[in-house]
Amino acid sequence: MQNLTLTWQTAGGAAVVLYGGAYAAARVRKPGVSALLREAGTLLALFALWQLVGHLSVMSTDHALDRAGWIHRTERAIGLPDEASWQAAVTPHPLLVRLANYYYAVMHFAVMLGVLLWVFVRHRERYAWVRNTVVITTAVCLLVQFVPVAPPRMLPQSGFVDVAAEYGQSVYGGAVGGVVVADQLSAMPSVHVAWCVLAAVAVVRVSRSPLRWVVLLHPVLTVAVVVVTANHFWADGIVAVAILLFAYAVLASAARVSAARQRGRRPVGTTELRPRAGAEDRPRQVT
């Protein structure tokens, strides 16, 4: 199957083109078009960085496998369900496996792009909050991913199967058209999980439609998919959600500081000089 995800080269090139289009639109006084192209370019640039970090972070395949094995053993020790058993329940059903592989490859980026576009067009006043959450969350995830960790599918001795490779649906391994695709040792944390939860929270917070709760199916399906395809451990998703909560805390603190400044708060020890009531009505003395 043709690779269904963008390479970092393709995403980076598209980001440059979009930034160029944004500059051209600004020159011809099309601010709305310029802003839209600029934001789309920013998202693709983040996606390109995420793909690229996998290549930059590869220090030792053996250590990456060791870390993955340690995560799996630790999860079992603290009582988390074994991901291999979840996968084993799905592998007898080829249709479910194929659908899971497609969902993993396509919906991660498509849903995030769709949510950002919807917020930008329909709820522009909330867009900065959503965009900044994406930027902070992705940036912190990238920092963590400099430590290479293998995905579960690379641990066949633990009962995992690379179902995407078996069905010819893998987005990893080898090149597409001579271009190297995403590296496989950036499993911790799961950007898939971080983005799907972020997208769902954004829709629930921004929309007022009673149908907005349907979007919660996306993180539920994504978590199930990344587990049954053996692309992520539970721990990868847990750390991703923790990073997302950190991003929300940073933005909330920044919002409080901004609100305080707008209310005109001053440091302790300063006073505000105001004219006395009625002073402006007193006649001036003529000398």
MOKACOR-V513950 format. One record per backbone hydrogen bond with DSSP energy under -1.0 kcal/mol. NH is the residue of the N-H (numbers start at 0). CO is the residue of the C=O. Records with the same first field share a line. If there is no record, write none. Layout:
BEGIN
NH->CO, CO
END
This chain:
BEGIN
10->6
11->7
12->8
13->9
14->10
15->11
16->12
17->13
18->14
19->15
20->16
21->17
22->18
23->19
24->20
25->21
26->22
27->23
28->25
29->24
33->29
34->30
35->31
36->32
37->33
38->34
39->35
40->36
41->37
42->38
43->39
44->40
45->41
46->42
47->43
48->44
49->45
50->46
51->47
52->48
54->51
55->51
56->52
63->59
64->60
65->61
66->62
67->63
68->64
69->65
70->66
71->67
72->68
73->69
74->70
75->71
76->72
77->73
79->74
85->81
86->82
87->83
88->84
89->86
90->86
92->89
96->92
97->93
98->94
99->95
100->96
101->97
102->98
103->99
104->100
105->101
106->102
109->105
110->106
111->107
112->108
113->109
114->110
115->111
116->112
117->113
118->114
119->115
120->116
121->117
122->118
125->122
126->123
129->125
130->126
131->127
132->128
133->129
134->130
135->131
136->132
137->133
138->134
139->135
140->136
141->137
142->138
143->139
144->140
145->142
146->143
148->184
149->63
152->229
153->150
154->151
157->154
158->155
159->154
162->160
165->161
166->162
167->164
168->163
175->178
178->175
180->173
186->148
189->235
193->189
194->190
195->191
196->192
197->193
198->194
199->195
200->196
201->197
202->198
203->199
204->200
205->201
206->202
211->208
213->210
214->211
215->212
216->213
217->214
219->215
220->216
221->217
222->218
223->219
224->220
225->221
226->222
227->223
228->224
229->226
230->225
231->225
236->232
237->233
238->234
239->235
240->236
241->237
242->238
243->239
244->240
245->241
246->242
247->243
248->244
249->245
250->246
251->247
252->248
253->249
254->250
255->251
256->252
257->253
258->254
259->255
260->256
261->257
262->258
263->260
264->259
269->266
278->275
280->277
281->278
END
